[in-house]
Amino acid sequence: MVTFAPRKSHFDIGNEASYTNQFRGFFTLFWISLFLFIVSTYIRSVEQAGSPLNLEFATMMSRDAMTLALSDAVLVLSTGICVLFAKAISTGWIKYYWQGILLQHLWQATMLAVAVTWTFNRQWPWVQSGFLTLHSFVMMMKVHSYLSVNGELASVDKRARALLGQLKRAAEDEGGWDAALQAAESAMIQQESPVEIGTPDVPLDIPAGSTTSYVDVRTVATLRQRLLAHSGKDIGPPTPSEILSNHPSEKIASLAKAHTELEYELTGSIEGKVRWPQNISFYDFAWYQLTPTLVYELEYPRTQSIRPLYVFEKSVAFFGTFALLYTMVETFILPLTPTPEQSFARSLLDLAMPFMISYLLLFYIIFECICNAFAELSYFADRQFYDDWWNSTSWDEFSRKWNKPVHTFLLRHVYASSISSYKLSRQGAMFFTFCFSALAHELVMAVVTKKIRFYLFILQIAQIPLIAIGRIPAIRRNKLMGNIVFWIGLYAGFPLLCVAYVAY
């Protein structure tokens, strides 16, 4: 359900498809217009107050900064415990099903509870509280994916070893292991279609005057496995199980095929160089922590080198965009913080545009600047951290596209897991995933605002009937209307939540 491939983000200047897009000029126009708007704001502020900014927001952000940095460092370093936990699972000291799963979830819940409690004890402003809570969620998801994948692979390895034992016993009944391999190789010769002469990778032994090519049995097996290899994966010469999958005995062939499939699961899907449990190490986990993904894999598509100029470009883009975001928040959002006495409609109108611009800037900072910079530093080649969410015609499409790392995590570890583990239907799994996501968002809002209101939870759950309505063929065909409704909802959503949580 989740695959990784070398891809570039939409707004990366190295993306050939985006660079040739007919609407690329509007991207440039957006930044120039925003820059001119901010400059005019600075000039107006200097004329009225004597300074471009009053730095009230900066004072709030820098409050208890050292404690926040140390707390975040402790949070990140504490996740290294899961390497020891995975080691214990791989050696059989802890059975993942179900003792390991219970310990894993207790630890994740404790980690999140400690972080949330700490933010309340420190009485931090909403910026610090929100940052640590969100980062705690990120760490919790990374830990969950790491342990879930390694726990599942431990189970797969156990089944693979049991199947290999059955396969060896079945081979002994057929005259021994070597005899079974020879019989399978002979069967492969008979099943293979003629091999094209002249292939560089195929050494041919053609006697003088002969019109028939003779190909080594193991060469034929290698060619066969190359055709079966997944997404260009170089698996090298065929394993005994791959050869025995062609054995005339149906019992041996079926056991060999089943063992081969399990071995594929235990091997990295990109280059095939990592086989579980070789991946369980502090070095591998640290690399995974640096990689901007929430789904753990034995292997990821990698780049060849780090480009210093690319990292510099993303760093400059980060600081420049953050300066714009800071100005927008301090000048157009904080002074207009709603109160119960203010007009509800007026507050919505005043905050709609500043919140939308701030959202776009924050999106660009996180998914284009930060994620791409960390991807470059970790040699991570899959840069599709978002898709064209601005073209969304429904809320389910938006939820799939705007935050791909979280979406892939929910898809694999919540949606798919609820179907396989709890036997839920697709509709039931979707509802469960929506509730899980909505509760997580509501927890963040409770920490930030110090209030429990469930406004955001209700709005997110309300998307489910809206999604069903949007799938009506008459509505689904009108993509322009769907996109207009989507943008109106996004425009209204941010100020609506702000007014609801702050004023009420």
Order of alpha helices (4+ residues) and beta strands (2+ residues): alpha-alpha-alpha-alpha-alpha-alpha-alpha-alpha-beta-beta-alpha-alpha-alpha-alpha-alpha-alpha-alpha-alpha-alpha-alpha-alpha-alpha-alpha-alpha-alpha
